[in-house]
Amino acid sequence: MFSCGRPGRRAGRRRCASSLRADAAERGIYPVIVDLSSLRQKAHRARRGARLRLAAGRRLGAALDTHVFSRQVQSLSCLRRRAPGALAALLASVAALGFAPAGAGAQPVELAAPYEYLGWGEPQPPAGVIEATGVQDLTLAFILSHGRCDPEWDGRRPLLGGSDAAAIAAIRAAGGEVDVSFGGWSGKKLGKSCKSAAALAAAYERVIGAYSLRAIDIDIEHGEFTNASVRRRVIEALAVVQRESPGVEISVTFAADEAGPEADGRSLIADAAAIGFQPSAWTIMPFDFGRPLTDMGDASIRALEGLAADLASAYGTSPEAAYAHAGISSMDGDTDESGETVSVADLHTILAFAQSHRLARLSFWAVNRDRQCSGGETPGEDCSGIAQAPYAFTDVIAEYHG
């Protein structure tokens, strides 16, 4: 077998190919010289085609759920009872088109969806992220309170008719899907603005309905996280959403230390278990530990092991079942703590653990930073602070399929 090794610069590939041809001629062997660039282009087109078929299937599923049968039939199970022949014909027609109905054979939206914050710095066009990488889905941040219990992007941009709705449409046109995140560290949170669980659930549902969402993320931090009554309100509201919209994936994301969830995080889990609410993913953010660490991959795994132990205890499940509801949202490059850095190698370590334990979610903050700083630029909104290739972290996330 002839190999030039890992694809490198163009000139290096040409020299390698010439050397192979000369060696082959001496041996009387006539190898097939493979155009690696062409293969990569073909692979990219194939991935994009698959994403477009997936997006079409998701849109078809959303249309069936939301528009065609919203008043007459509440679910496909109901359709199966009322008209099994019609359902079979419908699914056969969809299969003949090469589409998959939403949820049929497609990985969960939240499974491998890195965050991008469109209200921060100079974000890359999200559809361009889908096109340039192997990632299928993105988590868009953040929905906050515009006033009282009114959800808007960053608390100031409308749900419909603005740049955020256009970005979601572009992501779907590129074959991707969105997981919308509520909360974050700063800003006015819906959990505090909405004064009852019912009102908060209605605010969540308003956003779900605006975009026919298949997944939401509650990034519970700061005042929402440290206030016990607000924590319970968030959990109770999400339980309502889960009952009313059982097909929507729900991730609850919160901070953790090296040993796993801290007191507020354990309280959050206990509140959920007490009312029988189990989200699709309990997702920890294992960084900003408060002291310099050089093994952020291993430190993140220790935190995940702590999370799994807490989930198994709270829900009375096996470790395997606990990991099936556990997730991690890391960070790319330099974190907020001096001397604390998550490298691409660290994320590969986390990826291997996620694959071996079949975690419910693997993500990071944020695509905005997934590039090397240039000139005198300091790490923060728009770059990671480390030497890296563009989208190096996003490409790692794209390798995760549960």
C-alpha positions as CSV (number, residue, x, y, z in Angstrom):
1,M,0.0,0.0,0.0
2,F,1.3,3.5,-0.9
3,S,0.8,6.3,1.5
4,C,2.0,9.9,1.8
5,G,0.9,10.0,5.4
6,R,-1.3,12.7,6.9
7,P,-2.3,15.3,4.3
8,G,0.0,18.3,4.6
9,R,0.8,21.4,2.5
10,R,0.2,21.1,-1.2
11,A,3.9,21.2,-2.2
12,G,4.6,18.4,0.3
13,R,1.9,16.3,-1.2
14,R,3.2,16.8,-4.7
15,R,6.8,15.8,-3.7
16,C,5.4,12.7,-1.9
17,A,3.4,11.7,-5.0
18,S,6.4,12.1,-7.3
19,S,8.5,9.9,-5.0
20,L,5.8,7.2,-5.0
21,R,5.6,7.2,-8.8
22,A,9.4,6.9,-9.1
23,D,9.5,4.1,-6.6
24,A,6.6,2.3,-8.4
25,A,8.3,2.6,-11.8
26,E,11.5,0.9,-10.4
27,R,9.4,-2.0,-9.2
28,G,7.2,-2.2,-12.2
29,I,4.1,-1.4,-10.1
30,Y,1.5,1.0,-11.3
31,P,-0.3,2.4,-8.3
32,V,-3.4,4.5,-8.3
33,I,-2.5,8.0,-7.2
34,V,-5.4,9.3,-5.1
35,D,-6.2,13.0,-5.2
36,L,-6.7,13.6,-1.5
37,S,-8.1,17.1,-2.1
38,S,-10.8,15.7,-4.4
39,L,-11.6,13.0,-1.8
40,R,-12.0,15.6,0.9
41,Q,-14.3,17.7,-1.4
42,K,-16.4,14.6,-2.2
43,A,-16.6,13.7,1.5
44,H,-17.7,17.2,2.4
45,R,-20.4,17.1,-0.3
46,A,-21.5,13.8,1.0
47,R,-21.7,15.1,4.6
48,R,-23.6,18.2,3.4
49,G,-26.0,16.0,1.4
50,A,-26.7,13.9,4.5
51,R,-27.2,17.0,6.6
52,L,-29.6,18.4,4.1
53,R,-31.6,15.1,4.0
54,L,-31.7,15.1,7.8
55,A,-32.8,18.7,7.9
56,A,-35.5,18.0,5.3
57,G,-36.7,15.1,7.4
58,R,-36.8,17.2,10.6
59,R,-38.7,20.0,8.8
60,L,-41.1,17.4,7.4
61,G,-41.6,16.0,10.9
62,A,-42.1,19.5,12.3
63,A,-44.6,20.3,9.6
64,L,-46.6,17.1,10.3
65,D,-46.6,17.7,14.0
66,T,-47.2,21.4,14.0
67,H,-49.3,22.3,10.9
68,V,-51.0,19.3,9.2
69,F,-52.2,17.4,12.2
70,S,-52.0,19.9,15.1
71,R,-55.7,20.1,15.5
72,Q,-56.9,16.7,14.3
73,V,-54.1,14.4,15.6
74,Q,-51.8,15.1,18.6
75,S,-49.2,12.5,17.8
76,L,-48.1,9.8,15.4
77,S,-49.2,7.2,17.9
78,C,-52.7,8.7,17.6
79,L,-52.5,8.6,13.8
80,R,-51.4,5.0,14.0
81,R,-54.6,4.2,16.0
82,R,-56.9,6.1,13.7
83,A,-55.5,5.4,10.3
84,P,-52.7,2.8,10.4
85,G,-52.8,2.4,6.6
86,A,-52.4,6.1,6.0
87,L,-49.4,6.2,8.3
88,A,-47.7,3.3,6.6
89,A,-48.2,4.9,3.2
90,L,-46.8,8.2,4.5
91,L,-43.7,6.6,6.0
92,A,-43.1,4.6,2.8
93,S,-43.4,7.8,0.7
94,V,-40.9,9.6,3.0
95,A,-38.5,6.7,2.8
96,A,-38.7,6.7,-1.0
97,L,-37.6,10.3,-1.0
98,G,-34.5,9.5,1.0
99,F,-35.7,11.4,4.1
100,A,-35.9,10.3,7.7
101,P,-38.8,11.5,9.8
102,A,-37.7,13.6,12.7
103,G,-36.3,11.4,15.5
104,A,-36.1,8.3,13.2
105,G,-32.5,7.3,13.0
106,A,-31.2,10.9,13.7
107,Q,-29.0,11.6,16.7
108,P,-30.4,13.9,19.3
109,V,-30.0,17.6,18.6
110,E,-28.4,18.3,21.9
111,L,-25.9,15.4,21.7
112,A,-23.1,17.2,20.0
113,A,-24.1,20.9,19.6
114,P,-21.4,23.4,20.6
115,Y,-22.6,26.9,21.8
116,E,-22.5,29.9,19.6
117,Y,-23.4,33.4,21.0
118,L,-24.7,35.7,18.3
119,G,-24.9,38.7,20.6
120,W,-21.2,38.6,21.5
121,G,-18.1,39.9,19.6
122,E,-17.8,38.9,16.0
123,P,-19.5,35.5,15.7
124,Q,-19.0,33.3,12.6
125,P,-22.1,33.0,10.5
126,P,-23.6,29.8,12.0
127,A,-24.6,28.3,8.7
128,G,-21.0,28.7,7.7
129,V,-20.0,26.7,10.8
130,I,-22.2,23.9,9.7
131,E,-20.8,24.1,6.2
132,A,-17.1,24.2,7.3
133,T,-17.2,21.5,10.0
134,G,-18.7,18.1,10.5
135,V,-20.9,19.3,13.3
136,Q,-24.7,18.9,12.6
137,D,-26.2,21.1,15.3
138,L,-25.5,24.2,17.2
139,T,-26.7,25.5,20.6
140,L,-27.6,29.2,20.2
141,A,-27.4,31.4,23.3
142,F,-29.1,33.1,25.1
143,I,-32.8,33.7,25.7
144,L,-33.3,36.2,28.5
145,S,-36.2,38.3,29.9
146,H,-37.2,41.4,28.1
147,G,-39.4,42.5,31.0
148,R,-41.4,40.5,33.5
149,C,-41.8,37.2,31.7
150,D,-41.2,38.1,28.1
151,P,-38.6,35.9,26.3
152,E,-36.2,37.6,23.8
153,W,-32.7,37.0,22.5
154,D,-30.4,38.7,25.1
155,G,-33.6,40.3,26.4
156,R,-33.6,42.8,23.6
157,R,-34.0,41.1,20.2
158,P,-37.3,39.7,19.1
159,L,-37.9,36.0,18.6
160,L,-39.3,36.5,15.1
161,G,-38.4,38.8,12.2
162,G,-34.9,39.5,13.3
163,S,-31.3,38.3,12.8
164,D,-31.7,35.3,15.2
165,A,-34.6,33.9,13.4
166,A,-32.8,34.3,10.1
167,A,-29.7,32.5,11.5
168,I,-31.9,29.6,12.6
169,A,-33.4,29.4,9.1
170,A,-29.9,29.5,7.6
171,I,-28.7,26.7,9.8
172,R,-31.6,24.5,8.8
173,A,-31.1,25.3,5.2
174,A,-27.5,24.1,5.6
175,G,-28.7,20.8,7.0
176,G,-28.3,21.6,10.7
177,E,-30.6,22.0,13.6
178,V,-30.6,24.3,16.7
179,D,-30.8,23.8,20.4
180,V,-31.8,27.1,22.0
181,S,-30.2,28.0,25.3
182,F,-31.9,30.0,28.1
183,G,-30.0,31.9,30.8
184,G,-26.2,32.1,31.0
185,W,-24.2,34.1,33.5
186,S,-25.4,37.7,32.9
187,G,-28.6,39.4,32.1
188,K,-32.2,39.2,33.4
189,K,-33.2,35.6,33.7
190,L,-36.7,34.2,33.0
191,G,-36.5,32.0,36.1
192,K,-36.5,35.1,38.3
193,S,-38.8,37.3,36.1
194,C,-41.5,34.7,35.8
195,K,-43.2,34.5,39.2
196,S,-44.7,31.0,38.9
197,A,-43.7,27.7,37.4
198,A,-46.7,27.9,35.0
199,A,-45.7,31.3,33.7
200,L,-42.1,30.2,33.3
201,A,-43.2,27.0,31.4
202,A,-45.4,29.2,29.1
203,A,-42.3,31.4,28.3
204,Y,-40.3,28.3,27.5
205,E,-43.1,26.9,25.3
206,R,-43.4,30.3,23.5
207,V,-39.8,29.9,22.3
208,I,-40.3,26.3,21.4
209,G,-43.3,27.1,19.4
210,A,-41.7,30.1,17.6
211,Y,-39.1,27.8,16.0
212,S,-40.7,24.4,16.2
213,L,-37.7,23.4,18.4
214,R,-36.7,19.8,19.1
215,A,-34.3,20.8,21.9
216,I,-33.8,23.4,24.6
217,D,-31.0,24.0,27.1
218,I,-31.4,25.7,30.4
219,D,-28.0,27.2,31.4
220,I,-28.8,27.9,35.0
221,E,-26.2,30.2,36.6
222,H,-25.8,33.1,39.0
223,G,-29.1,34.3,40.6
224,E,-31.2,31.5,39.1
225,F,-28.8,28.9,40.4
226,T,-28.0,30.2,43.9
227,N,-31.6,31.0,44.9
228,A,-33.4,27.8,46.1
229,S,-36.9,28.9,45.3
230,V,-35.9,30.0,41.8
231,R,-34.1,26.7,41.2
232,R,-37.3,24.8,42.2
233,R,-39.4,27.1,39.9
234,V,-37.1,26.3,37.0
235,I,-37.3,22.5,37.6
236,E,-41.1,22.6,38.1
237,A,-41.5,24.6,34.8
238,L,-39.3,22.1,32.9
239,A,-41.4,19.3,34.2
240,V,-44.5,21.0,32.8
241,V,-42.7,21.4,29.4
242,Q,-41.7,17.8,29.4
243,R,-45.3,16.7,30.0
244,E,-46.8,19.1,27.4
245,S,-44.0,18.6,24.8
246,P,-42.6,15.1,25.4
247,G,-40.6,15.1,22.2
248,V,-38.5,18.1,23.1
249,E,-35.0,17.3,24.4
250,I,-34.1,19.2,27.6
251,S,-30.6,19.8,28.9
252,V,-30.0,21.4,32.3
253,T,-26.5,23.0,32.4
254,F,-24.7,24.2,35.5
255,A,-21.3,24.7,37.1
256,A,-19.3,22.0,38.9
257,D,-16.1,21.6,40.7
258,E,-13.5,18.9,40.3
259,A,-15.5,16.5,42.4
260,G,-18.7,17.1,40.5
261,P,-21.8,19.2,41.4
262,E,-21.5,21.5,44.4
263,A,-24.2,22.0,46.9
264,D,-26.5,24.1,44.6
265,G,-26.1,21.6,41.8
266,R,-26.9,18.6,44.1
267,S,-29.9,20.5,45.4
268,L,-31.1,21.1,41.8
269,I,-30.8,17.4,41.0
270,A,-32.6,16.4,44.2
271,D,-35.5,18.9,43.5
272,A,-35.9,17.2,40.1
273,A,-35.8,13.7,41.3
274,A,-38.3,14.6,44.1
275,I,-41.0,15.4,41.4
276,G,-40.0,12.7,39.0
277,F,-38.4,15.1,36.4
278,Q,-35.5,13.6,34.5
279,P,-34.1,15.9,31.7
280,S,-32.5,14.4,28.6
281,A,-29.1,15.6,30.0
282,W,-27.7,17.0,33.2
283,T,-24.7,18.9,31.8
284,I,-21.9,20.2,33.9
285,M,-19.4,22.9,33.1
286,P,-16.1,21.7,34.6
287,F,-13.8,24.7,34.4
288,D,-13.1,27.9,36.3
289,F,-12.0,25.6,39.2
290,G,-10.3,28.5,41.0
291,R,-6.7,27.1,40.8
292,P,-4.4,26.4,37.9
293,L,-4.7,22.9,36.4
294,T,-2.6,21.3,33.7
295,D,-4.8,18.2,33.2
296,M,-8.2,19.7,32.3
297,G,-9.2,16.6,30.4
298,D,-8.7,14.3,33.4
299,A,-10.2,17.0,35.8
300,S,-13.3,17.1,33.6
301,I,-13.6,13.3,33.8
302,R,-13.4,13.4,37.6
303,A,-16.2,16.0,37.6
304,L,-18.3,13.8,35.3
305,E,-17.8,10.8,37.5
306,G,-19.0,12.9,40.5
307,L,-22.1,13.9,38.5
308,A,-22.9,10.3,37.6
309,A,-22.6,9.2,41.2
310,D,-25.0,12.0,42.3
311,L,-27.5,11.1,39.6
312,A,-27.3,7.4,40.4
313,S,-28.0,8.3,44.1
314,A,-30.8,10.7,43.5
315,Y,-32.7,8.6,41.0
316,G,-31.8,5.2,42.4
317,T,-30.3,4.0,39.0
318,S,-27.2,2.2,37.9
319,P,-24.0,4.0,36.9
320,E,-24.7,3.2,33.3
321,A,-28.2,4.7,33.4
322,A,-26.7,7.8,35.2
323,Y,-24.1,8.3,32.5
324,A,-26.9,8.1,29.9
325,H,-28.3,11.3,31.4
326,A,-25.0,13.0,32.0
327,G,-23.3,15.6,29.8
328,I,-20.4,18.0,29.7
329,S,-19.9,21.5,28.3
330,S,-16.2,22.3,28.3
331,M,-14.4,25.5,27.1
332,D,-12.0,26.1,24.3
333,G,-8.5,27.4,25.2
334,D,-7.9,29.8,28.1
335,T,-10.7,29.9,30.6
336,D,-11.6,32.7,33.0
337,E,-9.1,31.5,35.5
338,S,-5.5,32.4,35.1
339,G,-3.3,29.4,34.3
340,E,-6.3,27.2,33.4
341,T,-6.4,26.1,29.8
342,V,-8.5,23.4,27.9
343,S,-6.5,22.2,25.0
344,V,-7.6,20.3,21.9
345,A,-5.9,17.2,23.4
346,D,-7.9,17.7,26.6
347,L,-11.1,17.7,24.6
348,H,-10.1,14.5,22.8
349,T,-9.6,13.0,26.3
350,I,-13.1,14.0,27.2
351,L,-14.4,12.7,23.8
352,A,-13.0,9.3,24.5
353,F,-14.7,9.2,27.9
354,A,-18.0,10.3,26.4
355,Q,-17.8,7.6,23.7
356,S,-17.0,4.9,26.2
357,H,-19.8,5.9,28.6
358,R,-22.3,7.0,26.0
359,L,-22.9,10.4,27.5
360,A,-26.1,12.3,26.7
361,R,-24.3,15.5,25.7
362,L,-20.9,16.8,24.6
363,S,-20.5,20.5,24.0
364,F,-18.3,23.5,24.7
365,W,-18.3,27.3,25.1
366,A,-18.0,28.6,22.5
367,V,-17.7,28.5,18.7
368,N,-17.1,32.2,18.7
369,R,-13.7,31.5,20.3
370,D,-12.7,28.5,18.2
371,R,-9.9,30.2,16.4
372,Q,-6.4,31.5,17.2
373,C,-5.9,35.0,18.4
374,S,-4.2,37.3,15.9
375,G,-1.8,40.2,16.5
376,G,-2.4,41.8,19.8
377,E,-5.8,40.2,20.3
378,T,-6.4,38.8,23.7
379,P,-8.5,35.7,24.4
380,G,-12.1,36.4,25.2
381,E,-15.0,36.8,22.9
382,D,-13.4,36.0,19.6
383,C,-10.4,33.7,20.1
384,S,-9.2,31.0,22.4
385,G,-5.8,32.2,23.5
386,I,-3.9,29.1,22.3
387,A,-2.3,28.0,19.0
388,Q,-4.9,26.1,17.1
389,A,-6.4,25.5,13.7
390,P,-9.8,27.2,12.9
391,Y,-12.7,25.1,14.3
392,A,-10.3,22.6,16.0
393,F,-12.6,22.2,19.0
394,T,-15.8,22.1,16.9
395,D,-14.3,19.3,14.7
396,V,-13.7,17.2,17.9
397,I,-17.3,17.6,18.9
398,A,-18.4,16.5,15.4
399,E,-16.8,13.2,16.1
400,Y,-19.3,12.4,18.8
401,H,-22.3,10.3,18.0
402,G,-23.2,8.8,21.3
